[in-house]
Amino acid sequence: MSSNLTSDTTRSASTEQQAPTNSPSQPQAKTTPGKWRTVLREISNGNTIINIFSVIIALAAGAILIGLTDEEVRESFGYFFARPTDALRAFWDAVAGAYSALFQGAIYNFGRPGFLNGIKPLTDTLTYATPLITAGLGVGLAFRSGLFNIGGRGQMLIAAGCAGWIGFGIQLPWGIHMIVAVVAGIAGGALWGGLAGLLKARSGAHEVITTIMLNYVAFYLLSYLLRTPLLQAPGQSNSKSAPTAETAVLPSLLGERYTLHFGFILAILATIGAAWLISRSSLGFRFRAVGENPHAARVAGINVGKTYVMAMLVSGGLLGLAGSFQVLGTTTSGFTPGIDAGIGFDAITVALLGRSRPWGIFAAGLLFGAFKSGGFAMQAAQGIPADIVVVIQALIVLLIAAPPLVRAIFRLPHDGSKLTDSKKVATA
């Protein structure tokens, strides 16, 4: 008995001595895959990967539409079972030709002689993207404040009227004239947006309703003013203003050969300013706090009504800057009531794709500027309707608004996977 007891005691002591040496190695072997799995899960659950996959799906759907609109593809699919390779080849040629024309119309045209001629499509893309970026910043800032500003069209029209009147109605020295015109456009857009914010703060009127109605008010007000001596060009019978004075035109960045103007630099500065405002300033903190939970912000001592007004003032000012670009940089020969060119509504799409983050909006503006620039080239070169680009943009927004659909298509883990894994670990 004593010998058995001694042997059992010796075995237990030896096992106790071996346990600490083996225990550290086992957790390391288990935690290393867990870390990589966590990183991959964070990437797959992030907004960026959802945006990228949304664009891929939209381009794939656009390829199908291109094939359906191509006459040769439809004819080849008529005898698909007899010669399937002909149909597939025709489909590939149509899609590849269309997207190649889209690329060459938006980034670089290899068919033009010389680098300076080939790079011109990229400058056109930046020109189209300039008002989209600033307008998207305005809409995105309102989103971050818990406001749905869909009155970008009205704010741009009022800004265009103010900047245009300063641009051709007042004589000022070069440089000063441009600055005053841009400031007038920003002020006009800010006041028009601030009016919607004031109505929400004072009466509780929903900003969606008020901004929609203010769009109509701005459109018909500008249409009326363009038929009066205040804005109508002398001797003009149509609703069109006089050309912008040379002293107020935004200077070209790369010379007369290209359309890119100084507004793109202002768009970059506006993006930097919006990023600082949202993440570093006390006003931006109030915007974010009210956007997350206005009731909690009110309890914390934040004046929610005043914050709404300030948010719509800044939002309208950024949209007003986009309206100024249209008058002082894009259409300097005189503007009409359609000077906004749908940018006020496209800005909603840009803000959604950029997840209301300033640099995300900047990238989304560049993408949609490329779509707009390349869409016209695709239509001219391949005969593909430019409206397909609009369909692609709409699909991107639809997919961004439905992340579970994108996750289901690409078999990405859902957001609830973290909670499930933690529950498994806890029960284990």
C-alpha positions, 0 to 999 in steps of 0.5 A, spaced: 500 500 500 505 504 501 509 503 495 502 504 491 501 510 494 508 513 493 508 511 486 501 515 485 504 521 488 510 521 484 506 520 478 501 526 480 507 530 481 510 529 475 504 531 471 503 537 475 510 539 473 509 538 465 503 541 465 505 549 465 510 547 460 505 544 455 500 550 457 503 556 453 504 552 447 497 550 446 494 557 446 499 560 441 497 554 436 489 556 437 490 563 437 494 564 431 488 562 426 483 566 430 487 572 429 487 571 422 480 569 422 478 575 425 482 580 420 478 576 414 472 577 418 473 584 419 475 585 412 469 582 409 464 585 414 467 592 412 463 597 408 469 598 403 468 590 401 461 591 400 462 597 396 467 594 391 462 588 390 456 592 389 460 595 383 462 589 380 455 586 380 453 592 377 458 592 372 456 585 371 449 587 370 451 592 365 454 587 361 448 583 360 444 589 358 449 591 353 449 584 350 441 585 350 441 591 346 447 589 341 443 587 335 449 582 333 448 579 339 441 578 339 442 575 332 447 570 334 443 567 340 437 566 335 442 560 333 445 559 340 444 551 340 447 550 333 453 554 334 454 557 341 461 559 340 458 564 335 453 567 341 459 567 346 464 571 342 459 576 339 457 577 347 464 578 349 466 582 343 460 587 345 461 587 352 469 588 351 468 593 346 463 597 350 467 597 357 474 599 353 470 605 350 468 607 357 475 606 359 478 610 354 473 615 354 474 616 362 481 615 363 486 614 357 484 614 350 490 609 346 487 611 339 489 619 340 496 620 338 501 623 344 500 622 351 497 629 352 492 628 347 491 621 350 490 623 357 484 628 356 479 623 358 482 623 365 481 631 365 474 630 363 473 625 368 476 630 373 471 636 371 465 632 371 467 629 378 468 636 381 461 638 382 459 631 384 464 631 390 462 638 393 455 636 392 456 629 395 460 632 401 454 637 402 449 631 402 453 626 406 454 632 411 447 632 412 446 624 413 451 624 418 447 629 422 441 625 421 438 629 416 436 627 409 437 633 404 434 631 397 434 639 396 441 639 392 437 641 386 434 647 389 440 649 393 445 649 386 440 653 382 439 658 387 447 658 388 448 658 380 443 664 380 447 668 385 454 666 382 451 668 375 449 675 377 455 677 380 459 673 374 456 678 369 452 683 372 458 686 376 465 689 374 471 687 379 478 686 378 480 679 376 481 674 382 477 678 386 471 677 381 472 670 382 472 670 389 466 674 390 462 670 385 464 663 389 462 666 395 455 669 393 454 662 390 456 659 397 451 664 401 445 662 396 446 655 397 447 656 404 441 660 405 436 656 401 439 649 405 438 653 412 431 655 410 429 647 410 433 647 417 430 652 420 423 650 418 425 643 421 428 646 428 422 651 429 416 647 426 418 640 426 417 640 418 420 634 415 426 636 411 424 631 406 418 634 404 421 641 405 427 640 401 423 637 395 418 643 395 424 648 395 426 644 389 420 647 385 420 653 388 428 654 386 427 652 379 421 656 378 424 662 381 430 662 377 426 660 371 422 667 372 428 671 373 431 668 367 426 672 363 427 678 367 432 684 366 435 681 372 438 675 369 436 675 362 441 676 357 440 683 353 436 681 346 435 674 348 428 671 348 429 665 351 430 663 359 438 664 358 443 669 362 449 673 359 456 670 359 460 670 365 465 675 365 472 673 364 474 676 370 470 671 374 471 665 370 475 659 374 482 659 371 484 653 367 489 648 370 492 645 364 491 650 359 485 651 354 486 644 351 483 641 357 476 643 361 479 642 368 479 648 372 480 651 378 474 648 381 477 641 382 483 644 387 477 647 391 473 641 391 480 637 394 480 643 399 473 642 401 474 635 402 479 636 407 475 641 410 469 637 411 474 631 414 476 636 419 470 639 420 466 632 422 472 628 425 476 634 429 471 640 430 466 641 436 461 643 431 462 636 427 462 632 434 455 636 435 453 634 428 455 626 429 452 626 436 445 629 433 445 624 427 446 618 432 441 620 437 438 627 438 434 625 444 441 623 447 444 629 445 439 634 447 440 630 454 447 632 454 446 639 453 446 640 445 441 645 442 438 640 437 434 645 433 440 650 432 445 644 430 440 642 425 440 649 422 447 649 422 448 642 419 443 645 413 447 651 412 454 647 411 450 642 407 447 648 402 453 651 402 457 645 399 452 644 394 452 652 393 459 651 391 457 645 386 452 650 383 458 656 382 462 651 379 457 650 374 456 657 372 463 659 373 467 653 370 463 649 366 458 653 362 460 660 362 457 662 356 450 663 359 446 658 364 439 656 363 434 653 369 437 646 367 444 648 369 444 643 375 444 638 370 441 633 375 447 633 380 443 635 386 440 628 385 446 624 383 450 627 389 445 623 393 448 617 390 455 619 391 454 620 398 451 613 399 457 610 395 462 614 399 458 612 406 457 619 408 465 619 409 469 625 406 474 621 402 469 616 401 465 621 397 471 624 394 473 617 391 465 616 389 465 622 385 471 620 381 468 614 379 461 617 377 465 622 374 468 617 370 462 613 368 459 620 366 465 622 361 466 614 359 458 613 358 458 619 352 464 616 349 461 609 349 455 611 346 459 615 340 464 609 339 459 603 340 452 605 339 451 603 346 446 607 350 449 612 355 443 610 359 446 604 361 451 607 365 445 610 369 442 603 370 449 601 373 449 607 378 442 605 380 444 598 381 450 600 385 446 604 390 441 599 390 446 594 392 449 598 397 442 599 400 442 592 401 448 589 404 445 582 406 444 581 398 451 582 397 453 578 402 449 572 400 451 573 393 459 572 395 458 568 401 460 573 406 459 572 413 454 576 416 455 581 422 452 576 427 457 571 426 462 575 431 456 574 436 455 567 434 463 565 435 463 569 441 457 565 444 461 558 441 467 560 445 463 562 451 459 555 451 466 551 450 
